[in-house]
Amino acid sequence: MKLLGQFGRGFVDVLFPPICVHCRGLVESAGGEPEFRSLCRRCVAQLDWVRPPHCATCGHPFYGVVEGERICPHCDGLDPAFHEGRTAVLFKGPARSLVIELKYHRGLHVLADIEEIFRQAPHLIERAKGSVLVPVPLHPRKARERGYNQAELLAEALARAAGGDASVGRLLRRSVDTHSQTAFDRRTRLANLKNAFALAPDAELNPAIHYILVDDVFTTGSTLNSCARTLRRAGGLNVDVITFGHG
C-alpha cells in the first residue's frame, strides 16, 4: 500500500508538479520522494532554524557565547505568565511564506512541510512529548471566515511530529472579537486582549499536567501571555509555549 501510495503521488506530481510557495519554482525530488513538498531545495536551505542556545522566554536564538540570564530584548517588559517558550524557525523568507499560505490562502497542503520542520526541531519535540498542546483560539467569526484555526492545525502537526506522544486540548475560547494585532505594539496589543480569552465550556485543568500553548508566530508574546494567564487562573500551573516561527 505504501508503494502504491508513492506511485500515485508520483503520478500526480508528473501531471501537476508541486510549486514552491516561496519562489514559485518547481519542487524537485532528490532521487526519490521529496522531503518537502511545498518548498524547493533552494528555499529549504534558506530556512533560518532556531537551535539552542535560545531565549528561555520566547525562543529567539542567541548568537555566540551566552552567559548569565538567558532572556532577550524581545521579552523586555513581557512579564511572562508561562514558564518557557520555544520556536522552530525565524519568521522570514520561506517560513513566512508557509504561514501566509496556510492562514490567508487556504493552503492546507503546506502542513506536511510544517510538520517536517517540527520533526527536524528536536528541542521542540523533546518539550512537546507527554504534554497537552493547547492551540491559541480564533474568535468564532474569524474561524467561520477562514474555515479552520491555523493554530489548531499546527498543534495537530506538532503532535504527529512528536510520534503521538502528545495530545491536543481545545481548552480555550476567544470571547472578544479583537482587531488584527499585526500592526500594533505590545502596549496596544495588551489593551486589545484584555479579557479576550476564557476557558472553553466543560474544560478542566489538572495542575499536574504539562500544557503547551501553540501558535504560528511569536511576535510580542502578548496573545500567548494572555492565554497563559487564563490557563493559570483555571489551575494550569505548568504552562509553556511553542510557536512555529519567531519574528
RODO-2510 file (C-alpha; in nm, 4 decimals, decimal comma):
residues 247
     n   res          X          Y          Z
     1     m     0,0000     0,0000     0,0000
     2     k     0,2873     0,2357     0,0789
     3     l     0,4462     0,1691    -0,2613
     4     l     0,1097     0,2176    -0,4256
     5     g     0,0659     0,5480    -0,2455
     6     q     0,4120     0,6639    -0,3531
     7     f     0,3369     0,5644    -0,7124
     8     g     0,0069     0,7537    -0,7033
     9     r     0,1728     1,0625    -0,5599
    10     g     0,4496     1,0440    -0,8179
    11     f     0,1918     1,0171    -1,0979
    12     v     0,0073     1,3242    -0,9672
    13     d     0,3356     1,5147    -0,9399
    14     v     0,4079     1,4419    -1,3066
    15     l     0,0696     1,5800    -1,4107
    16     f     0,0664     1,8650    -1,1580
    17     p     0,4258     1,9375    -1,0452
    18     p     0,4365     2,0856    -0,6930
    19     i     0,5197     2,4560    -0,6851
    20     c     0,7340     2,6186    -0,4156
    21     v     0,5196     2,8609    -0,2130
    22     h     0,8148     3,0973    -0,1705
    23     c     0,9956     3,1264    -0,5060
    24     r     0,7176     2,9720    -0,7220
    25     g     0,9674     2,7340    -0,8802
    26     l     0,9249     2,3590    -0,9199
    27     v     0,9767     2,1342    -0,6176
    28     e     1,2041     1,8588    -0,7425
    29     s     1,2681     1,5303    -0,5674
    30     a     1,6234     1,4323    -0,4781
    31     g     1,6376     1,0715    -0,6006
    32     g     1,3007     0,9738    -0,4572
    33     e     1,0097     1,1233    -0,2708
    34     p     1,0893     1,4864    -0,1792
    35     e     1,1360     1,5600     0,1905
    36     f     0,9498     1,8875     0,1439
    37     r     0,6602     1,9252    -0,0975
    38     s     0,5815     2,2975    -0,0739
    39     l     0,9376     2,4305    -0,0642
    40     c     1,2099     2,3645    -0,3197
    41     r     1,5566     2,2575    -0,2069
    42     r     1,6976     2,6068    -0,2572
    43     c     1,4298     2,7606    -0,0339
    44     v     1,4606     2,4863     0,2289
    45     a     1,8282     2,5841     0,2523
    46     q     1,7149     2,9395     0,3328
    47     l     1,5157     2,8355     0,6415
    48     d     1,6676     3,0021     0,9469
    49     w     1,6496     2,7223     1,2017
    50     v     1,6460     2,8038     1,5716
    51     r     1,8794     2,5885     1,7777
    52     p     1,9907     2,6183     2,1397
    53     p     2,1076     2,8384     2,2972
    54     h     1,7953     3,0496     2,2761
    55     c     1,5935     3,2880     2,4912
    56     a     1,4208     3,0930     2,7664
    57     t     1,1065     3,3042     2,7309
    58     c     1,0376     3,3453     2,3592
    59     g     1,2792     3,1014     2,1954
    60     h     1,4691     3,3589     1,9884
    61     p     1,8231     3,2306     1,9246
    62     f     2,1328     3,3686     2,0905
    63     y     2,4426     3,4011     1,8758
    64     g     2,7872     3,3365     2,0160
    65     v     2,8746     3,2604     2,3763
    66     v     2,5911     3,3079     2,6261
    67     e     2,6432     3,3747     2,9942
    68     g     2,4052     3,4682     3,2737
    69     e     2,0289     3,5093     3,2402
    70     r     1,9015     3,3893     2,9035
    71     i     1,6351     3,6495     2,8245
    72     c     1,6487     3,8546     2,5057
    73     p     1,5467     4,2167     2,4296
    74     h     1,2270     4,0910     2,2586
    75     c     1,0932     3,9918     2,6016
    76     d     1,1777     4,3103     2,7876
    77     g     0,8687     4,4098     2,9871
    78     l     0,6686     4,0994     2,8932
    79     d     0,6320     3,9572     3,2480
    80     p     0,5514     3,6088     3,1145
    81     a     0,2739     3,4030     3,2749
    82     f     0,4251     3,0928     3,1088
    83     h     0,7484     2,9203     3,2001
    84     e     0,9362     2,8728     2,8733
    85     g     0,8967     2,9398     2,5015
    86     r     1,0485     2,7587     2,2063
    87     t     1,0265     2,8104     1,8306
    88     a     1,1314     2,6152     1,5240
    89     v     1,2430     2,8805     1,2732
    90     l     1,2685     3,2557     1,2347
    91     f     0,9613     3,4056     1,0699
    92     k     1,1120     3,5252     0,7450
    93     g     1,1633     3,4101     0,3880
    94     p     1,0302     3,0598     0,3148
    95     a     0,8954     3,0106     0,6706
    96     r     0,6875     3,3268     0,6389
    97     s     0,5563     3,2089     0,3008
    98     l     0,4392     2,8796     0,4535
    99     v     0,2414     3,0581     0,7258
   100     i     0,0891     3,3109     0,4828
   101     e    -0,0168     3,0285     0,2502
   102     l    -0,1825     2,8471     0,5407
   103     k    -0,3528     3,1471     0,7024
   104     y    -0,4649     3,3537     0,4070
   105     h    -0,4771     3,1253     0,1018
   106     r    -0,6339     2,8091     0,2499
   107     g    -0,3081     2,6299     0,1759
   108     l    -0,3619     2,3205     0,3874
   109     h    -0,1082     2,1351     0,1737
   110     v     0,1782     2,3228     0,3453
   111     l     0,1026     2,1454     0,6749
   112     a     0,3109     1,8480     0,5605
   113     d     0,6175     2,0717     0,5332
   114     i     0,5420     2,2458     0,8621
   115     e     0,5180     1,9054     1,0290
   116     e     0,8545     1,8107     0,8772
   117     i     1,0081     2,1315     1,0118
   118     f     0,8725     2,0484     1,3575
   119     r     1,0178     1,6985     1,3230
   120     q     1,3607     1,8450     1,2476
   121     a     1,3495     2,0677     1,5582
   122     p     1,4454     1,8211     1,8350
   123     h     1,4345     2,0833     2,1126
   124     l     1,0640     2,1341     2,0312
   125     i     0,9812     1,7647     2,0076
   126     e     1,1556     1,6973     2,3380
   127     r     0,9423     1,9646     2,5056
   128     a     0,6166     1,8591     2,3420
   129     k     0,6289     1,4921     2,4375
   130     g     0,3991     1,3973     2,7225
   131     s     0,2156     1,7307     2,7132
   132     v    -0,1276     1,8638     2,6211
   133     l    -0,0953     2,1037     2,3274
   134     v    -0,3377     2,3966     2,3570
   135     p    -0,3927     2,5935     2,0336
   136     v    -0,4499     2,9678     2,0624
   137     p    -0,8197     3,0026     1,9698
   138     l    -0,9778     3,2129     1,6988
   139     h    -1,2979     3,4052     1,7535
   140     p    -1,5913     3,2080     1,6023
   141     r    -1,6475     3,4781     1,3394
   142     k    -1,2902     3,4581     1,2150
   143     a    -1,2935     3,0779     1,2319
   144     r    -1,6040     3,0736     1,0098
   145     e    -1,4419     3,3104     0,7609
   146     r    -1,1151     3,1146     0,7449
   147     g    -1,2739     2,7723     0,7724
   148     y    -1,0263     2,6497     1,0346
   149     n    -0,7984     2,7625     1,3141
   150     q    -0,4393     2,7501     1,1893
   151     a    -0,3051     2,7185     1,5464
   152     e    -0,5137     2,4046     1,5954
   153     l    -0,3752     2,2547     1,2742
   154     l    -0,0219     2,3409     1,3874
   155     a    -0,0833     2,1733     1,7233
   156     e    -0,2041     1,8593     1,5446
   157     a     0,1052     1,8656     1,3195
   158     l     0,3299     1,9017     1,6244
   159     a     0,1540     1,6107     1,7969
   160     r     0,2167     1,3915     1,4906
   161     a     0,5797     1,5034     1,4745
   162     a     0,6140     1,4015     1,8400
   163     g     0,5170     1,0490     1,7427
   164     g     0,1745     1,0667     1,9010
   165     d     0,3271     1,1220     2,2453
   166     a     0,1283     1,4445     2,2872
   167     s    -0,2404     1,5288     2,2688
   168     v    -0,4300     1,8372     2,1531
   169     g    -0,6623     2,0017     2,4048
   170     r    -0,9029     2,2700     2,2847
   171     l    -0,9215     2,4279     2,6290
   172     l    -0,9584     2,7960     2,5399
   173     r    -1,2115     3,0088     2,3581
   174     r    -1,1825     3,3628     2,2295
   175     s    -1,4626     3,5606     2,3883
   176     v    -1,3770     3,9015     2,2377
   177     d    -1,3513     3,9625     1,8633
   178     t    -1,0334     4,1711     1,8670
   179     h    -0,8806     4,3589     1,5750
   180     s    -0,5807     4,2107     1,3958
   181     q    -0,2733     4,2506     1,6143
   182     t    -0,0180     4,2601     1,3335
   183     a     0,0496     4,6346     1,3231
   184     f     0,0272     4,7077     1,6976
   185     d     0,2976     4,7405     1,9603
   186     r     0,2917     4,5411     2,2839
   187     r     0,1042     4,8039     2,4866
   188     t    -0,1762     4,8306     2,2287
   189     r    -0,1929     4,4523     2,1943
   190     l    -0,2315     4,4129     2,5695
   191     a    -0,5168     4,6638     2,5727
   192     n    -0,6892     4,4816     2,2841
   193     l    -0,6516     4,1432     2,4517
   194     k    -0,7875     4,2361     2,7937
   195     n    -1,0402     3,9645     2,8851
   196     a    -1,0253     3,8333     2,5267
   197     f    -0,9780     3,4686     2,6275
   198     a    -1,1747     3,2356     2,8526
   199     l    -1,1812     2,8684     2,9395
   200     a    -1,3733     2,6546     2,6913
   201     p    -1,7034     2,5047     2,8126
   202     d    -1,6526     2,1875     3,0196
   203     a    -1,2713     2,2336     3,0132
   204     e    -1,0950     2,1192     3,3296
   205     l    -0,7282     2,1694     3,4031
   206     n    -0,5053     1,9481     3,6122
   207     p    -0,2153     2,1158     3,7988
   208     a    -0,0036     1,8050     3,7400
   209     i    -0,0355     1,8178     3,3591
   210     h     0,2108     1,9974     3,1334
   211     y     0,0246     2,2354     2,8988
   212     i     0,1876     2,3924     2,5943
   213     l     0,0269     2,6833     2,4111
   214     v     0,0749     2,6560     2,0333
   215     d     0,0587     2,9413     1,7813
   216     d     0,2040     3,0242     1,4420
   217     v     0,4319     3,3168     1,5346
   218     f     0,5802     3,4689     1,8484
   219     t     0,5854     3,8455     1,7900
   220     t     0,5484     4,0382     2,1162
   221     g     0,4115     3,7449     2,3146
   222     s     0,1015     3,9392     2,4208
   223     t    -0,1534     3,6907     2,2827
   224     l     0,0280     3,3891     2,4234
   225     n     0,0717     3,5613     2,7584
   226     s    -0,2989     3,6411     2,7781
   227     c    -0,3802     3,2764     2,7048
   228     a    -0,1273     3,1593     2,9634
   229     r    -0,2867     3,3765     3,2316
   230     t    -0,6258     3,2242     3,1532
   231     l    -0,4850     2,8720     3,1894
   232     r    -0,3097     2,9576     3,5139
   233     r    -0,6249     3,1099     3,6652
   234     a    -0,8037     2,7837     3,5829
   235     g    -0,5415     2,5704     3,7588
   236     g    -0,2820     2,5078     3,4872
   237     l     0,0353     2,5614     3,6847
   238     n     0,2798     2,4153     3,4309
   239     v     0,2416     2,6174     3,1079
   240     d     0,4927     2,6557     2,8233
   241     v     0,4783     2,7966     2,4695
   242     i     0,5762     2,6568     2,1302
   243     t     0,5457     2,8538     1,8069
   244     f     0,6329     2,7608     1,4515
   245     g     0,8156     3,0886     1,3915
   246     h     0,9568     3,3912     1,5700
   247     g     0,9526     3,7366     1,4164
***
